[in-house]
Amino acid sequence: MEPCADQAAKRSEGPQMTGRRLFTCGAWVFALLMAGCGGKILYPRYYTLEFPAAPRSTATDPRLPATLAVRPFATPAYLRQGRIVYRQSAAEIGFYEYHRWAAEPAATVTSGMIEALRSSHLFSFVKPYDGQGQQDYLMSGRIEQLEEIDSAEGVRVAARLSAELLDLRTGATVWAGEAGETSEVGTRNVNSVVLEMSHAVQKSIDQLVASLNQQISVKSEVMR
């Protein structure tokens, strides 16, 4: 399309184009449009990770009478492009051009972790980190992996998260964990890929919260 426009601009400086030349150029542009996108204009489609409501703990009192702030999860640079990532080999990363995130995965994962921690009653109060207030603990996390994996065997998704807990009174890291999940995609479309990504991330969050719960249980026994 652009080469044709450039040629038209150049010709306008010389003799006037004939009707036949205009027709030829227009037909060429139309053919390119039809061949390139099947006669359809493609628009981006947007997706978001979705997590079910976390089950509430039956405990009425927090396991640890302390407050916790959760920093926004960090991500590798390639996961901040706004486009859903796929991988066809270990060394090559691809991006869907027309399938994009409506919300940054880091923000969605951070919210999911906060909800899971609140539901677990591990702490007396859990809030997003805003640099204000005097919390007892600070959690930092990172999305290590969130992508579609294509192979001859089929389509899978992989999610992997890491997190650590800092005691703000002592400055010591009192817990660190990493969790990941890989699952098969039954239906080969992007909706199904994102759905399986949501499941994989939720399972990873649950594993991290369970690991933290175990660490808090050990600490509680020591303090008795």
C-alpha positions as CSV (number, residue, x, y, z in Angstrom):
1,M,0.0,0.0,0.0
2,E,2.6,2.5,1.0
3,P,4.8,1.9,-2.1
4,C,1.8,2.6,-4.3
5,A,1.1,5.8,-2.4
6,D,4.8,6.8,-2.8
7,Q,4.7,6.1,-6.5
8,A,1.5,8.2,-6.9
9,A,3.1,11.1,-5.1
10,K,6.2,10.9,-7.3
11,R,4.1,10.8,-10.5
12,S,2.1,13.8,-9.5
13,E,5.3,15.9,-10.0
14,G,5.5,14.7,-13.6
15,P,2.8,14.1,-16.3
16,Q,-0.7,13.4,-15.1
17,M,-1.4,9.7,-14.6
18,T,-3.8,8.1,-17.0
19,G,-7.0,6.3,-15.9
20,R,-5.4,3.0,-16.8
21,R,-2.5,3.5,-14.5
22,L,-4.8,4.5,-11.6
23,F,-6.9,1.4,-12.2
24,T,-3.8,-0.8,-12.2
25,C,-2.5,0.7,-9.0
26,G,-5.9,0.4,-7.3
27,A,-6.2,-3.2,-8.3
28,W,-2.7,-4.0,-7.0
29,V,-3.5,-2.4,-3.6
30,F,-6.8,-4.3,-3.4
31,A,-5.0,-7.6,-4.2
32,L,-2.5,-7.0,-1.4
33,L,-5.3,-6.3,1.1
34,M,-7.1,-9.4,0.1
35,A,-4.0,-11.6,0.2
36,G,-2.6,-10.2,3.4
37,C,-5.7,-10.4,5.7
38,G,-8.2,-12.5,3.8
39,G,-10.4,-9.5,3.0
40,K,-10.9,-8.7,6.8
41,I,-9.6,-5.9,8.9
42,L,-8.0,-7.4,12.0
43,Y,-8.4,-5.8,15.4
44,P,-6.6,-6.7,18.7
45,R,-8.5,-8.9,21.1
46,Y,-7.9,-8.4,24.8
47,Y,-7.7,-11.0,27.6
48,T,-7.2,-11.0,31.4
49,L,-6.3,-13.6,34.0
50,E,-9.2,-14.6,36.1
51,F,-9.1,-16.3,39.5
52,P,-12.0,-17.8,41.5
53,A,-12.8,-16.4,44.9
54,A,-10.3,-17.8,47.4
55,P,-12.0,-20.2,49.9
56,R,-12.2,-18.6,53.4
57,S,-10.2,-20.2,56.2
58,T,-12.3,-21.6,59.1
59,A,-9.8,-20.0,61.5
60,T,-11.2,-16.9,63.3
61,D,-7.8,-15.6,64.6
62,P,-4.8,-14.9,62.4
63,R,-1.9,-17.4,62.6
64,L,0.5,-14.5,63.0
65,P,-0.7,-11.4,64.8
66,A,1.1,-9.1,62.4
67,T,0.4,-6.8,59.4
68,L,1.7,-7.5,55.9
69,A,2.1,-5.3,52.8
70,V,2.5,-6.9,49.3
71,R,4.6,-5.2,46.7
72,P,3.5,-5.3,43.0
73,F,5.0,-8.4,41.5
74,A,7.9,-7.8,39.1
75,T,8.1,-9.4,35.7
76,P,10.8,-10.0,33.0
77,A,10.9,-7.3,30.3
78,Y,9.4,-9.6,27.7
79,L,6.3,-10.0,29.8
80,R,5.7,-6.3,29.9
81,Q,5.1,-5.9,26.1
82,G,1.3,-6.2,26.5
83,R,1.1,-9.1,24.1
84,I,0.6,-12.8,25.0
85,V,3.8,-14.8,24.8
86,Y,4.3,-18.1,23.1
87,R,7.4,-20.2,22.8
88,Q,8.2,-22.8,20.0
89,S,11.7,-23.6,21.2
90,A,13.7,-23.0,24.4
91,A,15.6,-20.1,22.8
92,E,12.9,-18.4,20.8
93,I,10.1,-16.2,22.2
94,G,7.2,-15.1,20.1
95,F,4.4,-12.5,20.6
96,Y,0.8,-12.7,19.4
97,E,0.2,-9.5,17.4
98,Y,-3.6,-9.4,17.8
99,H,-4.0,-11.1,21.2
100,R,-3.0,-8.9,24.1
101,W,-3.5,-8.4,27.8
102,A,-6.3,-6.1,28.9
103,A,-4.6,-5.8,32.3
104,E,-1.0,-6.2,33.2
105,P,-0.4,-9.8,34.4
106,A,1.7,-8.4,37.3
107,A,-1.2,-6.4,38.6
108,T,-3.6,-9.3,38.4
109,V,-1.2,-11.7,40.0
110,T,-0.5,-9.2,42.9
111,S,-4.2,-8.9,43.5
112,G,-4.7,-12.6,43.4
113,M,-1.9,-13.1,46.0
114,I,-3.4,-10.5,48.3
115,E,-6.8,-12.1,48.2
116,A,-5.3,-15.6,48.8
117,L,-3.4,-14.2,51.8
118,R,-6.4,-12.5,53.2
119,S,-8.5,-15.6,52.9
120,S,-5.9,-17.7,54.6
121,H,-5.9,-15.7,57.8
122,L,-2.2,-16.0,58.2
123,F,-1.9,-12.3,59.1
124,S,-4.1,-10.0,61.0
125,F,-4.1,-7.5,58.1
126,V,-2.9,-7.7,54.4
127,K,-2.7,-4.7,52.1
128,P,-1.0,-3.6,48.9
129,Y,2.3,-1.9,49.5
130,D,1.9,1.9,49.2
131,G,5.0,3.1,51.1
132,Q,2.9,4.3,54.0
133,G,2.1,3.0,57.4
134,Q,4.1,0.7,59.6
135,Q,3.7,-2.9,58.5
136,D,5.5,-5.8,60.2
137,Y,6.2,-7.7,57.1
138,L,6.8,-7.0,53.4
139,M,6.2,-9.5,50.6
140,S,8.0,-9.1,47.2
141,G,7.2,-11.4,44.3
142,R,8.1,-12.0,40.7
143,I,6.4,-13.7,37.7
144,E,9.2,-15.9,36.4
145,Q,7.3,-17.4,33.6
146,L,3.9,-17.0,31.9
147,E,3.7,-18.3,28.4
148,E,2.2,-20.7,25.9
149,I,4.5,-23.6,24.8
150,D,4.0,-25.1,21.4
151,S,5.5,-28.5,20.5
152,A,4.8,-31.5,18.3
153,E,3.0,-33.1,21.2
154,G,0.5,-30.3,21.6
155,V,0.0,-26.9,23.3
156,R,0.8,-26.3,27.0
157,V,1.0,-23.3,29.3
158,A,3.6,-22.7,31.9
159,A,3.4,-20.4,34.9
160,R,6.1,-19.9,37.6
161,L,6.1,-17.5,40.5
162,S,8.6,-16.7,43.2
163,A,8.1,-14.6,46.4
164,E,9.9,-13.8,49.7
165,L,8.9,-12.3,53.0
166,L,10.9,-9.6,54.8
167,D,10.7,-8.9,58.5
168,L,10.7,-5.1,58.5
169,R,11.7,-5.0,62.2
170,T,14.9,-7.0,61.7
171,G,15.5,-6.6,58.0
172,A,15.8,-10.4,57.7
173,T,14.2,-12.6,55.0
174,V,12.2,-15.1,57.0
175,W,10.7,-17.0,54.0
176,A,11.3,-17.5,50.3
177,G,9.5,-19.8,47.9
178,E,9.0,-20.7,44.3
179,A,6.1,-22.5,42.7
180,G,5.1,-23.4,39.1
181,E,2.5,-25.3,37.1
182,T,2.4,-26.7,33.6
183,S,-0.9,-27.8,32.0
184,E,-2.2,-29.0,28.7
185,V,-4.5,-26.9,26.6
186,G,-7.4,-29.0,25.3
187,T,-8.8,-26.6,22.7
188,R,-6.3,-24.8,20.5
189,N,-7.4,-21.2,20.7
190,V,-6.2,-18.3,22.7
191,N,-9.3,-18.2,25.0
192,S,-8.4,-21.7,26.2
193,V,-4.7,-20.7,26.5
194,V,-5.6,-17.8,28.8
195,L,-8.0,-20.0,30.8
196,E,-5.2,-22.5,31.5
197,M,-2.8,-19.7,32.3
198,S,-5.3,-18.5,35.0
199,H,-5.5,-22.0,36.4
200,A,-1.7,-22.5,36.4
201,V,-1.1,-19.1,38.1
202,Q,-3.8,-19.8,40.8
203,K,-2.2,-23.1,41.6
204,S,1.2,-21.5,41.9
205,I,-0.3,-18.8,44.3
206,D,-1.9,-21.6,46.4
207,Q,1.4,-23.4,46.6
208,L,3.2,-20.3,47.7
209,V,0.6,-19.5,50.4
210,A,0.8,-23.2,51.6
211,S,4.6,-23.0,51.9
212,L,4.3,-19.7,53.8
213,N,1.7,-21.2,56.1
214,Q,4.1,-24.1,56.9
215,Q,6.9,-21.6,57.7
216,I,4.6,-19.6,60.0
217,S,3.5,-22.9,61.7
218,V,7.2,-23.7,62.4
219,K,7.8,-20.2,63.7
220,S,4.8,-20.4,66.0
221,E,5.9,-23.7,67.5
222,V,9.4,-22.2,68.1
223,M,7.8,-19.2,69.9
224,R,5.8,-21.3,72.2
